[in-house]
Amino acid sequence: MSVAFRRESDEEHMEPRFELPLPSGPNLVTARGLALTLAALDAVNAQVRDETDPVKLAELKRSQRYWQTRAATAELAPVASGDAVAFGCRVTLSLNGARRVIDIVGDDEADPATGRLAFSAPLARAVIGAEVGEVLDLGERVEAIEIIAIEAIPAEG
């Protein structure tokens, strides 16, 4: 039988649209991260309400499902004490001799260009649990990291 007679729609020839991938593990968030997640959900909900194009609407609903899941599974982490590197800490460190300041945050809040690293990132995993003055290895590099200072991420930042 010819394809023209058995195909019900053009959709079967379209590229499959999978859900946006969710990071594995817990959905830990800072207070700022939770606010950003809720703001993203509000924004996409507004776009869904206003969209009339079916293709754009399908893409927006995909994004909406992602943010609904992230909001529903968000676990607000307690404020870090700053005694040791943990989720929610701002860490000043020396990385291969270069001074760097990083904030350890949740996956959706991460922005490496601004120093916000996801707690699942290799550098963050390498320093979690360390205290001021410790020297740590990073991958194959021996003594690549020195912890200089640790504090809780300031409320505004």
DSSP file with accessible surface (Angstrom, degrees, kcal/mol):
  #  RESIDUE AA STRUCTURE BP1 BP2  ACC     N-H-->O    O-->H-N    N-H-->O    O-->H-N    TCO  KAPPA ALPHA  PHI   PSI    X-CA   Y-CA   Z-CA
    1    1 A M              0   0  186      0, 0.0     5,-0.1     0, 0.0     2,-0.0   0.000 360.0 360.0 360.0 140.6    0.0    0.0    0.0
    2    2 A S    >>  -     0   0   63      1,-0.1     3,-1.3     3,-0.0     4,-0.9  -0.318 360.0-123.7 -68.7 146.6    1.3    3.5   -0.8
    3    3 A V  H >> S+     0   0   65      1,-0.3     4,-2.2     2,-0.2     3,-0.7   0.867 110.5  65.7 -58.0 -34.2    2.4    5.8    2.0
    4    4 A A  H 34 S+     0   0   75      1,-0.2    -1,-0.3     2,-0.2    -2,-0.0   0.813 104.0  45.5 -61.0 -27.3   -0.1    8.3    0.7
    5    5 A F  H <4 S+     0   0  168     -3,-1.3    -1,-0.2     1,-0.1    -2,-0.2   0.686 118.2  38.4 -91.1 -19.3   -2.9    6.0    1.7
    6    6 A R  H << S+     0   0  143     -4,-0.9     2,-0.4    -3,-0.7    -2,-0.2   0.667  88.1  97.0-107.5 -16.1   -1.7    4.9    5.1
    7    7 A R     <  -     0   0   90     -4,-2.2     3,-0.1    -5,-0.2    -5,-0.0  -0.597  49.6-169.1 -77.3 127.5   -0.2    8.1    6.6
    8    8 A E        -     0   0  187     -2,-0.4     2,-0.3     1,-0.2    -1,-0.2   0.760  65.8  -8.4 -87.1 -27.8   -2.7    9.9    8.8
    9    9 A S    >   -     0   0   53      1,-0.0     3,-0.7     0, 0.0    -1,-0.2  -0.980  64.0-107.6-158.9 170.1   -0.8   13.1    9.3
   10   10 A D  G >  S+     0   0  112     -2,-0.3     3,-1.5     1,-0.2     4,-0.3   0.615 100.7  85.6 -77.4 -12.3    2.5   14.8    8.6
   11   11 A E  G >  S+     0   0  144      1,-0.3     3,-1.5     2,-0.2    -1,-0.2   0.810  75.9  66.5 -62.3 -28.7    3.4   14.6   12.3
   12   12 A E  G <  S+     0   0  100     -3,-0.7    -1,-0.3     1,-0.3    -2,-0.1   0.742 101.6  49.6 -67.8 -17.0    4.8   11.1   12.0
   13   13 A H  G <  S+     0   0  113     -3,-1.5    -1,-0.3    -4,-0.1    -2,-0.2   0.457  91.0 103.1 -98.2  -0.6    7.6   12.6    9.9
   14   14 A M  S <  S-     0   0  121     -3,-1.5     3,-0.1    -4,-0.3    -3,-0.0  -0.460  86.6 -94.6 -80.9 153.4    8.4   15.3   12.3
   15   15 A E        -     0   0  155     -2,-0.1    -1,-0.1     1,-0.1    -2,-0.1  -0.439  50.0-105.4 -61.9 133.7   11.4   15.1   14.6
   16   16 A P        -     0   0   73      0, 0.0     2,-0.7     0, 0.0    -1,-0.1  -0.371  27.7-140.5 -65.5 143.1   10.4   13.7   18.0
   17   17 A R        -     0   0  146     -3,-0.1     2,-0.2    -2,-0.0     3,-0.1  -0.926  19.8-166.3-107.7 109.3   10.1   16.2   20.8
   18   18 A F        -     0   0  150     -2,-0.7    44,-0.0     1,-0.1     2,-0.0  -0.540  30.4 -92.3 -89.5 161.0   11.4   14.9   24.1
   19   19 A E        -     0   0  101     -2,-0.2    -1,-0.1     1,-0.1    44,-0.1  -0.327  52.0 -90.5 -65.6 154.2   10.9   16.4   27.5
   20   20 A L        -     0   0   54     42,-0.3    -1,-0.1     1,-0.1     2,-0.1  -0.473  54.1-104.6 -64.3 134.5   13.5   18.8   28.7
   21   21 A P        -     0   0  110      0, 0.0    -1,-0.1     0, 0.0     3,-0.0  -0.400  29.5-141.6 -68.5 137.9   16.0   16.8   30.7
   22   22 A L        -     0   0   85     -2,-0.1    -3,-0.0    -3,-0.1    44,-0.0  -0.822  24.4-109.7 -96.0 135.4   15.9   17.1   34.4
   23   23 A P        -     0   0   40      0, 0.0     2,-0.1     0, 0.0    -1,-0.0  -0.332  39.1-112.6 -59.5 145.2   19.2   17.1   36.4
   24   24 A S  S    S+     0   0  115      3,-0.0     0, 0.0    -3,-0.0     0, 0.0  -0.394  76.6  29.2 -77.7 159.4   19.7   13.9   38.4
   25   25 A G  S    S-     0   0   58     -2,-0.1    95,-0.0     2,-0.1     0, 0.0  -0.282 106.0 -19.5  87.9-173.8   19.6   13.9   42.1
   26   26 A P        -     0   0   60      0, 0.0     2,-1.0     0, 0.0    48,-0.1  -0.262  57.0-125.2 -68.0 154.6   17.8   16.2   44.5
   27   27 A N  E     +a   74   0A   5     46,-0.5    48,-2.8    79,-0.1     2,-0.2  -0.585  39.8 178.9 -98.4  67.5   16.5   19.6   43.4
   28   28 A L  E     -a   75   0A  39     -2,-1.0     2,-0.3    46,-0.2    79,-0.3  -0.509   3.3-178.8 -71.2 139.8   18.3   21.7   46.1
   29   29 A V  E     -a   76   0A   4     46,-2.2    48,-2.6    -2,-0.2     2,-0.2  -0.975  25.0-133.4-138.0 152.0   17.7   25.4   45.8
   30   30 A T     >  -     0   0   20     -2,-0.3     4,-2.7    46,-0.2     5,-0.2  -0.478  44.0 -98.8 -86.2 172.6   18.8   28.6   47.6
   31   31 A A  H  > S+     0   0   73      1,-0.2     4,-2.2     2,-0.2     5,-0.2   0.924 129.7  48.5 -58.9 -41.9   16.2   31.1   48.5
   32   32 A R  H  > S+     0   0   96      1,-0.2     4,-2.5     2,-0.2    -1,-0.2   0.918 109.9  51.9 -63.6 -42.6   17.2   33.0   45.4
   33   33 A G  H  > S+     0   0    3      2,-0.2     4,-2.3     1,-0.2    -2,-0.2   0.895 108.7  50.2 -62.2 -40.2   17.1   29.9   43.3
   34   34 A L  H  X S+     0   0   47     -4,-2.7     4,-2.6     2,-0.2     5,-0.2   0.935 110.6  49.7 -64.3 -42.4   13.5   29.1   44.5
   35   35 A A  H  X S+     0   0   61     -4,-2.2     4,-2.3    -5,-0.2    -2,-0.2   0.910 111.1  49.5 -62.9 -40.5   12.5   32.7   43.6
   36   36 A L  H  X S+     0   0   77     -4,-2.5     4,-2.5     2,-0.2    -1,-0.2   0.903 110.6  50.3 -65.2 -39.7   14.0   32.3   40.1
   37   37 A T  H  X S+     0   0    2     -4,-2.3     4,-2.3     2,-0.2    -2,-0.2   0.940 112.3  46.0 -63.7 -46.8   12.3   29.0   39.6
   38   38 A L  H  X S+     0   0   77     -4,-2.6     4,-2.6     1,-0.2    -2,-0.2   0.888 112.6  50.9 -65.4 -35.8    8.9   30.4   40.5
   39   39 A A  H  X S+     0   0   55     -4,-2.3     4,-2.5    -5,-0.2    -1,-0.2   0.906 109.7  50.1 -67.8 -39.8    9.5   33.5   38.4
   40   40 A A  H  X S+     0   0   27     -4,-2.5     4,-2.5     2,-0.2     5,-0.2   0.910 111.5  49.1 -64.0 -41.0   10.4   31.3   35.4
   41   41 A L  H  X S+     0   0   23     -4,-2.3     4,-2.5     2,-0.2    -2,-0.2   0.933 111.4  48.8 -64.7 -44.5    7.2   29.3   35.9
   42   42 A D  H  X S+     0   0  105     -4,-2.6     4,-2.1     1,-0.2    -2,-0.2   0.917 112.1  50.0 -60.2 -42.5    5.0   32.4   36.2
   43   43 A A  H  X S+     0   0   55     -4,-2.5     4,-2.0     2,-0.2    -2,-0.2   0.931 112.7  44.5 -64.1 -45.9    6.6   33.8   33.0
   44   44 A V  H  X S+     0   0    5     -4,-2.5     4,-2.6     1,-0.2    -1,-0.2   0.883 110.4  55.8 -70.2 -33.3    6.1   30.6   31.0
   45   45 A N  H  X S+     0   0   34     -4,-2.5     4,-2.2    -5,-0.2    -1,-0.2   0.919 108.5  48.6 -61.4 -41.4    2.5   30.3   32.3
   46   46 A A  H  X S+     0   0   30     -4,-2.1     4,-1.6     1,-0.2    -2,-0.2   0.907 111.2  49.6 -65.1 -40.5    1.8   33.8   31.0
   47   47 A Q  H  X S+     0   0  104     -4,-2.0     4,-1.5     1,-0.2    -2,-0.2   0.897 109.1  52.2 -65.7 -39.4    3.3   33.0   27.6
   48   48 A V  H  < S+     0   0   21     -4,-2.6     3,-0.3     1,-0.2    -1,-0.2   0.917 108.2  51.6 -62.2 -43.4    1.2   29.8   27.4
   49   49 A R  H  < S+     0   0  179     -4,-2.2    -1,-0.2     1,-0.2    -2,-0.2   0.858 116.7  39.8 -60.7 -35.1   -2.0   31.8   28.2
   50   50 A D  H  < S+     0   0  127     -4,-1.6     2,-0.3    -5,-0.1    -1,-0.2   0.616  91.2 102.7 -93.0 -13.7   -1.2   34.3   25.4
   51   51 A E     <  +     0   0   54     -4,-1.5    -4,-0.0    -3,-0.3    -3,-0.0  -0.528  33.1 169.2 -80.0 135.6    0.1   32.0   22.7
   52   52 A T        +     0   0  129     -2,-0.3    -1,-0.1     5,-0.0     3,-0.0   0.596  50.6  96.6-114.7 -21.1   -2.1   31.1   19.7
   53   53 A D     >  -     0   0   61      1,-0.2     4,-2.8     2,-0.0     5,-0.2  -0.606  67.1-146.7 -73.2 120.5    0.4   29.4   17.4
   54   54 A P  H  > S+     0   0  100      0, 0.0     4,-2.1     0, 0.0    -1,-0.2   0.852  95.5  49.8 -60.7 -35.6    0.1   25.6   18.0
   55   55 A V  H  > S+     0   0  109      2,-0.2     4,-1.8     1,-0.2     5,-0.2   0.946 115.0  42.8 -69.2 -46.7    3.8   24.9   17.3
   56   56 A K  H  > S+     0   0  123      1,-0.2     4,-2.5     2,-0.2    -1,-0.2   0.890 112.8  54.9 -65.5 -37.5    5.0   27.6   19.7
   57   57 A L  H  X S+     0   0   43     -4,-2.8     4,-2.7     1,-0.2     5,-0.2   0.911 105.4  51.8 -62.9 -41.9    2.3   26.6   22.2
   58   58 A A  H  X S+     0   0   60     -4,-2.1     4,-1.7     1,-0.2    -1,-0.2   0.915 111.3  47.7 -61.5 -41.1    3.6   23.0   22.2
   59   59 A E  H  X S+     0   0   83     -4,-1.8     4,-2.0     2,-0.2    -2,-0.2   0.907 112.2  49.4 -66.8 -41.5    7.2   24.2   22.8
   60   60 A L  H  X S+     0   0   28     -4,-2.5     4,-2.8     1,-0.2    -2,-0.2   0.905 108.4  52.8 -64.9 -38.7    6.0   26.5   25.6
   61   61 A K  H  X S+     0   0   91     -4,-2.7     4,-2.4     2,-0.2    -1,-0.2   0.864 106.2  54.4 -66.8 -32.8    4.0   23.7   27.3
   62   62 A R  H  X S+     0   0   33     -4,-1.7     4,-1.7     2,-0.2   -42,-0.3   0.942 111.6  44.0 -62.2 -46.2    7.1   21.6   27.2
   63   63 A S  H  X S+     0   0   32     -4,-2.0     4,-2.5     1,-0.2     5,-0.2   0.896 110.6  56.1 -64.9 -38.7    9.0   24.4   29.1
   64   64 A Q  H  X S+     0   0   33     -4,-2.8     4,-2.6     1,-0.2    -2,-0.2   0.917 105.5  50.9 -60.8 -43.2    6.0   24.8   31.4
   65   65 A R  H  X S+     0   0   95     -4,-2.4     4,-2.2     2,-0.2    -1,-0.2   0.902 109.4  52.0 -62.4 -39.2    6.1   21.1   32.4
   66   66 A Y  H  X S+     0   0   28     -4,-1.7     4,-2.5     2,-0.2    -2,-0.2   0.966 113.2  42.2 -59.9 -53.0    9.9   21.5   33.1
   67   67 A W  H  X S+     0   0   52     -4,-2.5     4,-2.5     1,-0.2     5,-0.2   0.846 111.9  54.8 -69.3 -32.0    9.4   24.5   35.4
   68   68 A Q  H  X S+     0   0   88     -4,-2.6     4,-2.4    -5,-0.2    -1,-0.2   0.932 111.2  45.8 -63.5 -43.0    6.3   22.9   37.1
   69   69 A T  H  X S+     0   0   56     -4,-2.2     4,-2.0    -5,-0.2    -2,-0.2   0.923 113.0  49.2 -65.2 -43.5    8.4   19.9   37.9
   70   70 A R  H  X S+     0   0    8     -4,-2.5     4,-0.7     1,-0.2    -2,-0.2   0.900 113.3  46.9 -65.3 -38.7   11.3   21.9   39.2
   71   71 A A  H >< S+     0   0   25     -4,-2.5     3,-0.5     1,-0.2    -1,-0.2   0.919 113.2  48.9 -68.4 -40.7    9.0   24.1   41.4
   72   72 A A  H 3< S+     0   0   86     -4,-2.4    -2,-0.2     1,-0.2    -1,-0.2   0.822 117.7  39.9 -70.0 -29.2    7.2   21.0   42.8
   73   73 A T  H 3< S+     0   0   64     -4,-2.0   -46,-0.5    -5,-0.2    -1,-0.2   0.438  83.2 129.3-101.0   0.0   10.4   19.2   43.6
   74   74 A A  E <<  -a   27   0A  25     -4,-0.7     2,-0.6    -3,-0.5   -46,-0.2  -0.313  40.8-161.5 -60.8 132.4   12.4   22.2   44.9
   75   75 A E  E     -a   28   0A 102    -48,-2.8   -46,-2.2    -2,-0.0     2,-0.5  -0.954  14.9-138.5-117.0 107.9   14.1   21.6   48.3
   76   76 A L  E     -a   29   0A 104     -2,-0.6   -46,-0.2   -48,-0.2   -48,-0.1  -0.543  22.3-140.2 -68.2 115.8   15.0   24.8   50.0
   77   77 A A        -     0   0   18    -48,-2.6   -46,-0.1    -2,-0.5     3,-0.1  -0.503  21.6-103.9 -76.9 146.1   18.4   24.1   51.5
   78   78 A P        -     0   0  114      0, 0.0     2,-0.1     0, 0.0    -1,-0.1  -0.323  48.3 -87.4 -64.7 154.0   19.2   25.5   55.0
   79   79 A V        -     0   0  130      1,-0.1     9,-0.1    -3,-0.1    10,-0.1  -0.428  51.2-112.2 -63.6 131.4   21.5   28.5   55.1
   80   80 A A        -     0   0   15      8,-0.3    72,-0.2    -2,-0.1    -1,-0.1  -0.357  12.2-142.2 -68.0 146.1   25.1   27.4   55.2
   81   81 A S        -     0   0   91      3,-0.1    71,-0.3    70,-0.1    -1,-0.1   0.786  28.2-131.8 -78.1 -30.0   27.1   28.0   58.4
   82   82 A G  S    S+     0   0   14      2,-0.4    68,-0.2    69,-0.2     3,-0.1   0.458  77.6 112.5  90.0   0.4   30.3   28.8   56.5
   83   83 A D  S    S+     0   0  126      1,-0.2    49,-0.4    48,-0.1     2,-0.3   0.870  90.2   6.6 -70.9 -38.7   32.4   26.5   58.7
   84   84 A A  S    S-     0   0   27     47,-0.1    -2,-0.4     0, 0.0    47,-0.2  -0.955  98.7 -82.1-139.2 157.8   33.0   24.1   55.8
   85   85 A V        +     0   0    2     45,-2.9    44,-2.9    42,-0.3     2,-0.3  -0.423  66.0 145.7 -65.0 129.1   32.2   24.4   52.1
   86   86 A A    >   -     0   0   39     42,-0.2     3,-1.6    -2,-0.1    18,-0.3  -0.927  56.2 -56.6-151.5 174.7   28.6   23.3   51.5
   87   87 A F  T 3  S+     0   0   26     -2,-0.3    18,-0.2     1,-0.3     3,-0.1  -0.344 124.0  29.3 -56.6 136.1   25.6   24.1   49.3
   88   88 A G  T 3  S+     0   0   11     16,-2.6    65,-2.6     1,-0.3     2,-0.3   0.571  94.4 128.5  87.1  10.5   24.8   27.8   49.6
   89   89 A C  E <   -B  152   0B   0     -3,-1.6    15,-2.5    63,-0.2     2,-0.5  -0.717  54.3-141.5-100.0 149.8   28.3   28.9   50.4
   90   90 A R  E     -BC 151 103B  58     61,-3.7    61,-2.0    -2,-0.3     2,-0.5  -0.954  27.9-164.6-102.3 124.1   30.4   31.5   48.7
   91   91 A V  E     -BC 150 102B   0     11,-3.3    11,-2.6    -2,-0.5     2,-0.5  -0.954  16.0-159.1-119.4 126.2   34.0   30.2   48.5
   92   92 A T  E     +BC 149 101B  14     57,-2.7    56,-2.7    -2,-0.5    57,-2.0  -0.916  32.8 159.3 -99.0 127.4   37.1   32.2   47.8
   93   93 A L  E     -BC 147 100B   0      7,-3.0     7,-2.9    -2,-0.5     2,-0.6  -0.918  44.5-120.2-144.1 165.4   39.8   29.8   46.6
   94   94 A S  E     -BC 146  99B  25     52,-2.5    52,-2.0    -2,-0.3     2,-0.6  -0.971  27.3-168.6-108.8 120.5   43.0   29.7   44.7
   95   95 A L  E >  S-BC 145  98B  28      3,-3.2     3,-2.0    -2,-0.6    50,-0.2  -0.947  75.7 -25.8-115.0 108.3   42.7   27.5   41.6
   96   96 A N  T 3  S-     0   0   92     48,-3.2    -1,-0.2    -2,-0.6    49,-0.1   0.881 128.8 -49.2  53.5  39.1   46.0   26.7   40.0
   97   97 A G  T 3  S+     0   0   69     47,-0.3     2,-0.5     1,-0.2    -1,-0.3   0.312 116.9 112.3  88.3  -9.3   47.3   29.9   41.5
   98   98 A A  E <   -C   95   0B  60     -3,-2.0    -3,-3.2     2,-0.0     2,-0.2  -0.849  67.7-125.0-101.4 130.6   44.5   32.1   40.3
   99   99 A R  E     +C   94   0B 174     -2,-0.5     2,-0.3    -5,-0.2    -5,-0.2  -0.534  37.3 172.3 -73.3 137.4   42.1   33.6   42.9
  100  100 A R  E     -C   93   0B  90     -7,-2.9    -7,-3.0    -2,-0.2     2,-0.5  -0.996  25.2-150.0-147.9 145.1   38.5   32.8   42.3
  101  101 A V  E     +C   92   0B  70     -2,-0.3     2,-0.3    -9,-0.2    -9,-0.2  -0.980  22.3 178.0-118.2 127.5   35.1   33.3   44.1
  102  102 A I  E     -C   91   0B   0    -11,-2.6   -11,-3.3    -2,-0.5     2,-0.5  -0.952  21.7-147.1-128.3 148.2   32.3   30.8   43.5
  103  103 A D  E     -Cd  90 116B  10     12,-3.0    14,-2.8    -2,-0.3     2,-0.7  -0.959  18.2-139.2-107.1 133.2   28.8   30.4   44.9
  104  104 A I  E     + d   0 117B   0    -15,-2.5   -16,-2.6    -2,-0.5   -15,-0.2  -0.851  42.2 151.4 -97.5 113.7   27.6   26.8   45.2
  105  105 A V  E     - d   0 118B   0     12,-2.7    14,-2.1    -2,-0.7   -77,-0.1  -0.655  44.2 -68.4-131.7-176.9   24.0   26.8   44.1
  106  106 A G    >>  -     0   0    2     12,-0.2     4,-1.1    -2,-0.2     3,-0.5  -0.222  50.7-100.9 -75.8 168.2   21.3   24.6   42.6
  107  107 A D  T 34 S+     0   0   30    -79,-0.3     3,-0.4     1,-0.2    11,-0.1   0.876 119.8  46.1 -59.6 -43.5   21.3   23.3   39.0
  108  108 A D  T 34 S+     0   0   45      1,-0.2    -1,-0.2   -38,-0.0   -79,-0.1   0.712 113.2  50.0 -76.8 -18.6   18.8   25.9   37.6
  109  109 A E  T <4 S+     0   0   13     -3,-0.5    -1,-0.2     8,-0.0    -2,-0.2   0.604  85.0 117.4 -90.8 -14.8   20.5   28.8   39.4
  110  110 A A     <  +     0   0   33     -4,-1.1     7,-0.2    -3,-0.4    -6,-0.1  -0.245  28.2 163.6 -61.2 139.1   23.9   27.9   38.1
  111  111 A D  B > > -E  116   0B  72      5,-2.6     3,-2.1     1,-0.0     5,-1.9  -0.640  15.8-170.0-153.6  85.8   25.7   30.4   35.8
  112  112 A P  G > 5S+     0   0   85      0, 0.0     3,-1.6     0, 0.0     5,-0.1   0.812  83.3  66.0 -54.1 -30.7   29.4   29.6   35.6
  113  113 A A  G 3 5S+     0   0   96      1,-0.3     4,-0.1     2,-0.1     0, 0.0   0.794 108.7  39.3 -63.0 -25.7   30.2   32.9   33.8
  114  114 A T  G < 5S-     0   0   89     -3,-2.1    -1,-0.3     2,-0.2     3,-0.1   0.253 124.7 -99.5-106.3   9.6   29.1   34.8   37.0
  115  115 A G  T < 5S+     0   0   12     -3,-1.6   -12,-3.0    -4,-0.3     2,-0.8   0.572  80.9 132.4  87.3   8.7   30.7   32.3   39.4
  116  116 A R  E   < -dE 103 111B  24     -5,-1.9    -5,-2.6   -14,-0.2     2,-0.4  -0.845  35.4-173.5 -97.2 107.4   27.6   30.4   40.3
  117  117 A L  E     -d  104   0B  12    -14,-2.8   -12,-2.7    -2,-0.8     2,-0.1  -0.847  26.0-116.7-105.6 138.7   28.4   26.7   40.1
  118  118 A A  E >   -d  105   0B  12     -2,-0.4     3,-2.3   -14,-0.2     6,-0.3  -0.391  26.9-120.4 -65.5 143.9   25.9   23.9   40.5
  119  119 A F  T 3  S+     0   0   35    -14,-2.1    -1,-0.1     1,-0.3     9,-0.1   0.718 114.9  58.8 -60.6 -16.0   26.6   21.7   43.5
  120  120 A S  T 3  S+     0   0   49      4,-0.1    -1,-0.3     5,-0.1   -14,-0.1   0.529  80.7 110.4 -90.6  -5.6   27.0   18.9   41.0
  121  121 A A  S <> S-     0   0   24     -3,-2.3     4,-2.9     1,-0.1     5,-0.3  -0.368  80.2-116.2 -69.2 148.1   29.8   20.6   39.0
  122  122 A P  H  > S+     0   0   87      0, 0.0     4,-2.1     0, 0.0     5,-0.1   0.888 113.9  48.3 -54.5 -43.8   33.2   19.0   39.3
  123  123 A L  H  > S+     0   0   16      2,-0.2     4,-1.5     1,-0.2     5,-0.2   0.930 113.2  47.9 -65.0 -42.7   34.8   22.0   41.0
  124  124 A A  H  > S+     0   0    0     -6,-0.3     4,-1.9     1,-0.2     3,-0.4   0.936 111.7  49.6 -62.8 -45.3   32.0   22.3   43.5
  125  125 A R  H  < S+     0   0  159     -4,-2.9    -1,-0.2     1,-0.2    -2,-0.2   0.873 107.9  55.9 -61.4 -34.7   32.1   18.6   44.3
  126  126 A A  H  < S+     0   0   33     -4,-2.1    -1,-0.2    -5,-0.3    -2,-0.2   0.838 115.1  36.3 -67.3 -31.8   35.8   18.8   44.8
  127  127 A V  H >< S+     0   0    0     -4,-1.5     3,-2.4    -3,-0.4   -42,-0.3   0.649  84.3 114.4 -99.4 -16.2   35.5   21.5   47.4
  128  128 A I  T 3< S+     0   0   72     -4,-1.9   -42,-0.2     1,-0.3     3,-0.1  -0.342  85.7  19.6 -59.8 129.7   32.4   20.5   49.3
  129  129 A G  T 3  S+     0   0   50    -44,-2.9    -1,-0.3     1,-0.3   -43,-0.1   0.210  96.7 125.3  95.4 -12.4   33.3   19.5   52.8
  130  130 A A    <   -     0   0    4     -3,-2.4   -45,-2.9   -46,-0.1    -1,-0.3  -0.364  47.4-145.5 -78.1 158.4   36.6   21.4   52.8
  131  131 A E    >   -     0   0  110    -47,-0.2     3,-2.2     1,-0.1    16,-0.3  -0.779  37.1 -69.5-118.2 165.9   37.6   24.0   55.4
  132  132 A V  T 3  S+     0   0   89    -49,-0.4    16,-0.2    -2,-0.3     3,-0.1  -0.252 120.3  23.7 -55.9 134.7   39.7   27.2   55.2
  133  133 A G  T 3  S+     0   0   46     14,-2.9    -1,-0.3     1,-0.3    15,-0.1   0.195  88.7 132.7  94.0 -15.3   43.3   26.4   54.6
  134  134 A E    <   -     0   0   78     -3,-2.2    13,-2.5    12,-0.1     2,-0.5  -0.410  45.6-148.6 -70.8 145.7   42.8   23.0   53.0
  135  135 A V  E     -F  146   0B  69     11,-0.2     2,-0.3    -3,-0.1    11,-0.2  -0.970  22.0-171.8-115.2 128.9   44.6   22.2   49.8
  136  136 A L  E     -F  145   0B  29      9,-3.1     9,-2.5    -2,-0.5     8,-0.7  -0.864  22.2-121.4-126.1 156.0   42.8   19.8   47.5
  137  137 A D  E     -     0   0B  94     -2,-0.3     2,-0.4     6,-0.3     5,-0.2  -0.584  17.1-155.8 -87.5 154.5   43.4   17.9   44.3
  138  138 A L  E >   -F  141   0B  24      3,-2.5     3,-2.2    -2,-0.2     2,-0.2  -0.923  59.9 -56.0-133.8 105.6   41.2   18.5   41.2
  139  139 A G  T 3  S-     0   0   76     -2,-0.4     5,-0.1     1,-0.3    -2,-0.0  -0.416 123.1 -13.8  62.4-125.1   41.1   15.5   38.9
  140  140 A E  T 3  S+     0   0  188     -2,-0.2     2,-0.6    -3,-0.1    -1,-0.3   0.586 115.6  99.7 -83.2 -12.1   44.7   14.6   38.0
  141  141 A R  E X   - F   0 138B 123     -3,-2.2    -3,-2.5     1,-0.0     3,-0.8  -0.695  67.9-143.2 -85.1 118.1   46.1   18.0   39.3
  142  142 A V  E 3  S-     0   0B 108     -2,-0.6    -5,-0.1     1,-0.3    -6,-0.1  -0.582  79.0  -2.8 -81.7 135.2   47.6   17.6   42.7
  143  143 A E  E 3  S+     0   0B 140     -2,-0.3    -6,-0.3    -8,-0.1    -1,-0.3   0.865  84.0 145.8  52.3  44.8   47.1   20.5   45.1
  144  144 A A  E <   +     0   0B   6     -3,-0.8   -48,-3.2    -8,-0.7     2,-0.4   0.723  57.1  51.4 -81.6 -21.8   45.2   22.5   42.5
  145  145 A I  E     -BF  95 136B   1     -9,-2.5    -9,-3.1   -50,-0.2     2,-0.4  -0.957  56.2-175.0-125.4 134.9   42.8   24.2   45.0
  146  146 A E  E     -BF  94 135B  91    -52,-2.0   -52,-2.5    -2,-0.4     2,-0.6  -0.996  24.8-134.5-124.4 127.7   43.4   26.1   48.2
  147  147 A I  E     +B   93   0B   1    -13,-2.5   -14,-2.9    -2,-0.4   -54,-0.2  -0.701  29.2 170.5 -81.8 121.3   40.4   27.2   50.2
  148  148 A I  E     -     0   0B  56    -56,-2.7     2,-0.3    -2,-0.6   -55,-0.2   0.846  61.3  -4.3 -99.1 -44.7   40.9   30.8   51.3
  149  149 A A  E     -B   92   0B  40    -57,-2.0   -57,-2.7   -17,-0.1     2,-0.4  -0.995  53.5-162.8-152.8 151.7   37.6   31.8   52.7
  150  150 A I  E     +B   91   0B  23     -2,-0.3     2,-0.3   -59,-0.2   -59,-0.2  -1.000  20.1 152.7-136.8 135.4   34.0   30.4   53.2
  151  151 A E  E     -B   90   0B  99    -61,-2.0   -61,-3.7    -2,-0.4   -69,-0.2  -0.973  48.6 -90.7-152.2 160.6   30.8   32.3   54.0
  152  152 A A  E     -B   89   0B  30     -2,-0.3   -63,-0.2   -63,-0.3   -64,-0.1  -0.488  56.5 -95.7 -67.5 144.5   27.1   31.8   53.4
  153  153 A I        -     0   0   30    -65,-2.6    -1,-0.1   -49,-0.1   -73,-0.1  -0.499  49.8-107.2 -60.9 126.6   26.0   33.4   50.2
  154  154 A P    >   -     0   0   31      0, 0.0     3,-1.9     0, 0.0    -1,-0.1  -0.245  25.8-114.6 -56.5 147.4   24.7   36.9   51.2
  155  155 A A  T 3  S+     0   0  107      1,-0.3    -2,-0.1     2,-0.2  -123,-0.0   0.826 114.4  48.2 -55.3 -35.6   20.9   37.2   51.0
  156  156 A E  T 3         0   0  165      1,-0.1    -1,-0.3  -124,-0.0    -3,-0.0   0.592 360.0 360.0 -82.7  -7.8   21.0   39.7   48.2
  157  157 A G    <         0   0   18     -3,-1.9    -2,-0.2     0, 0.0    -1,-0.1   0.577 360.0 360.0-130.0 360.0   23.4   37.8   46.1
